[in-house]
Amino acid sequence: MTRRQRLLLLFGSLGPIGHLPASGTVAVALVGVPLYYLVAGRLHTPLWAYALGTLALTFLAIWVHEVGDRILGAKDSRTLVIDELAGFTIAMIGVPFTWKLVLLGFVLERGLDILKVWPANRIERRWPGGWGVVGDDVVAGIYTCILLHAANSLWPRLVGLAP
């Protein structure tokens, strides 16, 4: 294995995180949530910049899985967890920062990703390479984003936005 391949696998697995049990959930908890806190909670990144960064991360995850899974000889290798970050960042697009919404987003996105709600299950099976691997995370992220915006609109007090 070349140095370049090792670096790609190290990046895609977020260092040692991809080698832990429940690595996808751990990745979102240890990297996704703090990243969202920094970008949305502290830096108050404009929506357009957040969405553009999310799009870039999603395409990067597709590429990492295209190449990384080929290196590892597996589709959707459990050690590559960058796709989980893409799903979580999609889930949080345009969501105002409150810890209640972050926790709700974390639980919903992880649950929907694990359950593979239609069409995620179909995408994962039928789309080739990194597209299928990341596609199911995109679906979970979109569903979660819709649910978070609905919760924000319908029950702002419950999600920590109203006094």
PyMOL commands that set and color helices and strands:
alter all, ss='L'
color gray80, all
select helices_A, chain A and resi 3-12+15-19+23-42+47-72+82-91+99-115+120-126+129-154
alter helices_A, ss='H'
color red, helices_A
deselect
rebuild
show_as cartoon
